Amino acid sequence: MAKKHKQLAGYSVTSAFSRGDVIYLLMHSPIPWKMVAMRTTPDFNDIKILKIGVGLWTDFQTDGTYVFLTPYYGAQIARFDLKTFDKLKFLNQRKLDPRFCGPDMLYSRFSPGKPTSPGWDKAHGFIGGFNDGTYGYLPPYGNAWTGRTGRKLVRFNMKTFGDMKVLDLGSFGSEAGWGGGFSDGKYGYVFPLSHSRIARFDLATFSNVKYLKVQGKAFWHFMDDKHAYIQLYGSIQRL
């Protein structure tokens, strides 16, 4: 693979998923984060590359027709066709809130010159996107370099690639944030980062946030077919 794609030397894998015998990889270069998606067979003999742009996207989600990329920093929501691996489009979440990080807000420490938009030091991105089959959800992620905390969950319609709305999840400390989630058909759940409350909301109304407190500060999560697991500092709690 390295010989065939020398332009990817130094790139790191951010996320991956598979559909049948096809593997999709999300990869980025060193700063200033040139992002590409790779589609390949398991033997890496049939590789295709799709250039996404400059910025950082963290993960994939799909509705079976399109693949959606979660914007982290200096980026906007991206979508491409799952079957043809093209038709790249973008949806700018900053239309909802100027405090959301967007394509014009790459950090000056990562790019030459000054940032092109005010408020870059207070902006936050998203991480751990998930969906319920109709809507995609983007959990907010705090600014790791300035300690800013993200608290607004973004929802968008996957079919129309629009109809964006926000839901305030609340904030629990200057270093606390959110990171990833899932849905069970009735509720959506968003996991904590550096605090101890799991947020739950109604999928149908995109409202009615409630909290479940876990024993300790959480820093990540994982799931199986029946349970969700919260990784705490020093232990794992099953829900």
Helices and strands as residue ranges (DSSP letters): G 6-8, E 12-19, E 22-28, E 34-40, E 48-54, E 56-62, E 66-73, E 77-81, E 89-91, G 93-95, G 120-122, E 125-126, E 130-131, E 135-138, E 140-141, E 152-157, E 162-168, E 177-183, E 187-193, E 195-202, E 207-223, E 228-232, E 235-238
